[in-house]
Amino acid sequence: MTPAETLTLAAYFFVLIILAVYGWHRYYLVYLYMRNRDKDPRPVAPLDPLPVVTIQLPLYNEMYVADRLIDAVCGIDYPRELLEIQVLDDSTDETRTIAESAVRRLAAEGFDIRYIQRADRTGYKAGALEAGLKVARGEFVGIFDADFIPRPDFLTQLMPHFAEPKVAMVQARWGHINQDYSLLTKIQSILLDGHFVLEHGGRHRAGRFFNFNGTAGIWRRAAIEDAGGWQHDTLTEDLDLSYRAQLRGWQFVFRPDVIAPAEVPVEMNAFKSQQHRWAKGSIQTCRKLLPRILAADVPLGVKAEAFFHLTANFNYPLMCVLSVLMFPAMRIRYNMGWYEMLLIDVPLFFAATFSVCNFYMVCQREIHHDWRARTRYLPFLMSIGIGLCINNTKAVFEALFNKHTEFNRTPKYRIEGDGDEWVGKKYRQSVQIQPLIELALGLYFTWTVFYALASQIYATVPFLVLFQIGFLYTGLVSLVQQYAEDPVVLKTQVASGK
């Protein structure tokens, strides 16, 4: 081999091995979940006496869902004299009028509800929560984002866990009211189910650290203050506070059987914006807290799990490198002989990709009776995960190089059923050069697939098609949805992807 070919293969195998290690970690999470099945938290007796609870509703330009959220929170079953509701509105549009009107209406009905607006957005969501906490009267604090519709029994189900004085936070599982709206929403619902059921479930059952998800959970106020309060030097203030609190010895509880329904993004660019914020914030938190976690006096298993959790988004730059190297590496390996390719390349790819299938298949089996039907979406899930690597790689490098960006909240359009439309509504995300890069990579993999077929390298074709579909889908849908004006045209062009 030439030096260039040697360097190409060295980089190729380096990336594949790291991705395979993270793939094996998914198997380990499933193992933790299954091994500790008997350690799921059970409902306990209600607190007596009941404490005062403050529910915070951070809003920023949420005109379509603000009223729905406020009404749902006021429907929570809890004594009115013990329930305080704070509408923390940083909005700059019609949301202000809608939210303030809802607050006045419900206050007149006897609810202890306040409308709080700051002069500026310092700290974004974390700043709003911090400002609200200063004037809150509750010993415990529940938080809901604008797209949630909490059920009446939310506090009844979760509050009893605070009888244990070391419990700092109790997290409910997210539901998905519009999961059947499109292919994109189906994939997101499966992704989120995996995160909650197996990641949270496995970590919680095994005594590892896990995180509050920014919404649909309740905090003990004393734990927030003891951990240093809400800080806004990362875009994932929830992840940051979670690790700081657990390093202080506080305990978290996850209730997978308590579901808080919410919308998932129906627009590809909104989904990308959300994923960008989560990826960037997790790397910021990794830089901030991972050295402290590794030096802390906590078990090795806790440290190892925190490492895999906080560094997982580094896989996206590796996926980008792998995408570029796949064709030259395949060609070099093919010229070296079939045996070596089948012996080394395919098992590594299998370890890196099949673990995804196993992870989400187990998750769906745990919570859905029709899990077999849902597994048909797993190839699309893997493809969309690959297609996100350009978007999330940008987020990783922004975090590494301390590039400041605003907290871009995910647009919500009040999409609850198949008949609802988002086209023509406000808050549409803009498209830049990124979808063109995704389309270019999609075409690159289209050529690679044809080359593999022509060269009879059939074993590589399924993996190549995952990359091809992922990049073409994310790039094309981003462009089509950005410029779509007519819902009929949109549905025709994107079909089930909407």
N, C-alpha and C positions, 0 to 999 in steps of 0.2 A: 504493500500500500504506500501511497505517497504521504508526505507529512500532512497535507490538507485532509486526506481521507482519514488518517489516524486521528487528527484533531476532531473531525466531524463525528466519528464514532465514539470517541471518548466523551464528548459533550452529550451525545445522544444517550449513551448508557448511563451517564451520571444523572441526567434528568429522569430517565425511566426508573432508575433504582430509587430515587427520592420519592417519586410519585407512587411507586409500589409500596414503600414504607408507610406512607400515609394511607394507602389503600388497605394495608394490613391493620392499621389502627382502627379502621371502620369495623373490621371483624372483631377487634378487641372490645369496642363499644357494645356491639351486639352481645358478646360474651358477658360483659359486666351486667348488662340488662337482664339476660336470661339467668345468670347465676344467682342474682340477688332478687329474684322475682318476689320472694316473700317479704321484702323490705319496703314495699310500697306504703306510703302513708295512708292511714284509714281515718274516716271522719271521727271526730272526738266530741265530747260533750260541750255544749255552748259555754261561753265565758259568763261568769256571774260574779259581779255585775258587769253589764256590757259597757265597754269604754266608748269614748267619743272618737269618731272616725271622720277624717277629712278626705274627701275625694277631689283630686285635682284633675282638671281637664285642660291641658295645654293646647291652644289653638293658634294657627297662623294661616289665614286665608283659606278657610274651610267652608265656604258658603253653602255647599250642597249637603253637608252632613252635620253641621254644628247643631241645628235644632233637633235632629234625630238623636244625637248623642246626649244632649242635655235632658231630653224627655226620658230616655232610657235610664239614665243615672238616677233621676228622681223617682223612677219606678222600682228601685232597689228596696227590698224588704228589710228595713231597719228603723228603729224608733226615730222619729223626726227630730226630737230634741237632742239626739246623740249623733246626728249626721249633718256634717257641714260640707257644702259643695262650693268649690272655687272654679270659676271659669276664667282661666288665665289666657287672655286674648291679646296676642301681639299683632293681630291682623291690620292690614292697611286697605282693605276693600269692604265690600258689602257684608262680609262676615260680622263686622262690628255691630251693625244694626240688627242683624238676625239674632246674634247671640245675646246682645243686651236686651232685646225685646223678650226673648225666651226667659231670661233671668228675671225680668220684672214680672212677667206673667206667673212664673212659678213661685216667686217670693210672695206674691199676693195670695197664693194658695196655701201659704204657711211653711214653705220650705226655707231652710237656712242656706240660701244660695247667694253668692256674691260674684259680681262681675269686676275683674281686676285687669287693668290695662297699663302696661308700662310705657314710659316715654320713648324707649328705644329697645332694640332686640339684643342687648348685651348678653352674651352667653347662650342665645337662642333658647332651645327647650330647657336646658339645664338652668339657665338664668331665670326663666319663668317659674320653674319649680322651686328654685331657691327663694325667689321673691315671695311666692305664695306661702312657703313654709314659715317665713318670718311672722306672718300674721295669722297662721292657722291655729285653731284651738284643739285639733285632734291629737291624741296620743299615737294614733296609727294613721297612715296616709295611703289611700288607694289612688292609682293613676290609670287613666284611660286616654288613649289617642283618639283622634276625631272619627276614625273609621270603625270604631267598636260600638257594639250594641249589648252592653252587659245584661245578663239575665237577673231577674229579681232575687234569686237565692245566692248571688255572688258572695256577699258578706257572710251570710249564714253558713256557707260551706267553708270559707277560708279562715274566718276570724278565730275559730276555736283552737287552731294550731298555735296561737300566740299565748296559750296557757303555759307553754314551755318558755321560760324567761330568756333563753339564749337564741330563740328563733327571731331572726331579723326581717325575713321576707318570705312571703308565700306567693308562688306564681301559679296561675291557671294556664291551661293549654288554649292556644288560639283555635277558633273555628273559622270556617270560610263560607260565608253566606253566598258567594258568587262563584264557587269553585267549578261549576259546570258551564260557565259562560263561554269559555273558549279553550283551545288547546293550551294557551299560555297560563290561564288561571288554573287549569287542572294540574299542570306541571308545578306551579307555585304551591298549590295545596299539598302536593306530595312532598315537596322539598321542606315545607314548614312542618309537616307531620313528622318527618324524619328528625328534624332538629329538636322538636319537643319530646316526642315519644322515646326515641333511642338516645339522643345526646343528653338531653336533660334527665330523662328517665334512668339511663345507665349511670350517669355521673352521680345523680342524687342517691340512687340505691346503693352505690359502691362507696359513698362517703367522699367523693371528689367534689371540687368546687364547680359550681355552675352559675349561670348569670340570670339576673332579672332582665326581661326583654323590653323594658321601657314602657310597658302598658300591660293591663290585665293582671296586676299584682298588687300586693299590699305590703307596705314597709312599716316597721316599728320606728317611730320618729327618733328615738334615742339611738338607734343603730346608725341612722343616716348621719346624725350629728357626731357620734363617736368615730365614725369612719372618715370624717373630714368634710362631710356635706357634699352637695352637688358641685362638681367642678366642670369647667367648660374648656379644658385644653385638649379634649378629644371630641370627635363627632359621635361617639358612643358613650355618652355619660352614664348610661345604665350598666354597661359592661365594666367600665372603670370603677364605679361605686361598688359594684358587686364584688369584685376582687378585693378592693380595699376593706370592705366590711368583713369578708371571710378571713382575710389575713389578721383581723382583729379578734378572731375567735367566734364571730357570729355564725349562726346556722341558717341555712335556707331550706325551704320545703317546696316540692313540686307536686301539684295535684293534677295528674293527667286526666282524671275523670271529671274535672270541673272545666267546662268549655266556655270561653268568652268569644262569641261570634264577631267576625270582622270582615271587611272587604279585602281582597287582594287586588293589586293593580291590574287593570285591564289593558293598559297601553304599554307596549314594549319599552318606550323611552322612559316612562315612569318607573317601570320595573328596573331598568338599568340604573336610574338615578338612585333608587333605594339600595340596590346592591353595591353601587359605588360608595355610598355613605357608610354602609355597614362594613365593607372591606377596608376602607380608609380608616374608619374609627377603630377597628380591631387592631390594625397595625400600629396606630398611634398608642393604643392601650398596651400593646405588646412592648413597644419601646419604653413606655413609662413604667410599667409594673413588672414585666417578666424578670428583670434582675432582682427585684425585691422578693418576688415569689421564690426564685431559685435559692436565694439566701435565707429564706424564712425557716423557722423551726416547725415544718410541717412534714408529713410522711412523703417518702420518695414517690409513691404512686400519685399523690396529689400534685406534686411538682411536674411529673411527667405528663399527666393529663392536661395541666394548665399550659405546658409547652406546646403540645399538639393543638390544643384549642386556639391559642393566641397566634400561632405561627401558620395556621392552615391556609391563610390567604396568600402566603408566599408561593403556593402551588400555581397561582395564575400566571406569574411571569415565567415559571418553568413550562407551563402549557404553551405559552407563546413561543418559547425557544423550541420546544418539541415540535410544534406545528411547522416551523420553518425547516427543521432538520429531517422531518420524516421522509421526504422524497429522496434527498441525497443519501441518507442513511440506508433506505430501502434498496436503492440502486447499488450501493457499495456492498451491502450484505448479500444481495442477489448474485452479484458477480463472484462472491466468495463461496457460494454454494448454498443449496436449500437446507442442508442438515443443520448448519450453524444458526440459520434464521429461525427454524422451527424450535431448536433447542433453547435459544436464549431470548430472542425478541418476543415471540408469541407468549411464553409464560409470564414475562414481565408486563406486557400489555394486559394479559388476563388478570394478573394480580392487581393492577392499577384500575381496571375498569369493572371486572365482575364484582368486586367488593361493593361498588356503587349499587349494582342490581340487587345483591344480597341484602344490603343495608335497607333499601327502601321497600323491598319485597317483605322483609320481616316486619317492618313498621306497618305497612298496610294490612298485613295479616293480623296484627295485634289489635287494630281498631276498626276494621271494616269487614263486614260479612262477605262483601263482593270483592275481596282483595284480588282474586284471580283476574277478574275483568280489569282491574286498575293496573295490573302489572304490564298491560300492553303499552302503557305510556312510558315505561322505563327507558327504552331506547331514545325517545324524544327528550326525556329528562337529562340523559347523559349528553345528548347533542347540544341542548340549550346551555348546560353547564360549561361545555367546551366553548360555545359561541360567546359566552360572557367573558372569556379570558382577556380580550383586548380592553373591555370596559373596566374590569377589576384590576388588571395590571396597571392601568393609569392611576387607579386609586392607591395601589400599593406604593408606587413611586412618589406620588404626591405626599404620602405619609412619611416616607423615608427622607425626603428632601424638604420637609417642613413647609410645603406649599399651602398657604392658607386658602380655604374655600368656605363659603357660607354653608350653614346647615340647610340644605335643600330638602324640604319635606316632600313626601310622596303625594302627588295629587290624588284626591278622592272625588269620584263623580256620582256617588250614590247609585252604584250599579248593583242591583239585588237580584235581577232575573234576566232571562234571555231577551225580553222585550226592551230592556233599558239600553240607552245609547249614550256614549260619551263624546262622540264626534260633534263638534260645534260648541262644546262647553269650554269654559276658561281653564287656565292652569296647564295647557298643553306644554310638553317639554320640547325644547328646540333640539335640532339635529346638527351636528358639526361634521367633522371629517371621519369620525369613528365608523359609521356604517359602511363607508366606502372601503375602509381597510378590511372590515369583516367580509364584504362581498368579494374583495380581491383574494382573500384567503380561501373563500368558498370556491372561487374559480380555480385557484391553485390546486385545491384538493380534488376538484372535478377532473383536472388533467392527471393528477396522481392516480386516481381510480382507474382511468382509462389506460394509463401506463401499466398498472398492476394487472389488469385484465389481459392486456395485449401480451404481457410477459408471462402470463399464467402464474402470477404470484397470488393465488386465490386466498391464501390464509390471511393476508393483510387487508383484504377488501372490506370486511365488516368494520374494522377499526377506522379505515380511511373514510368510509361513508358516514360514520358518526361525526367526524370532523367536517366533512363536506356539508352535511345537512345543518349542523350547528351554526357554522359561519354564514351560510346562505340565508338561513331562517332569521337569525338575529339581525343581520344587515338589511335584508329586504323588508322585513316587517317594520323595522325602525323607519325606513324611508317612506314606505307606503302610508303608515299611520301618521307620520308627520304632515304629509301633504293631502291626506284624505279630507274631503269636505262633505261628501255625500255618503250617508251610512250604507246605501244600497251598493254604491261603487266599492266601498270598503269591504263589505262582506263578499262581494264577487271576487275581488282581487286576492284577498287573504284567506278566503274560505273559513275553515274552522279555526284558524289562528286568530281571526278578528284583528 
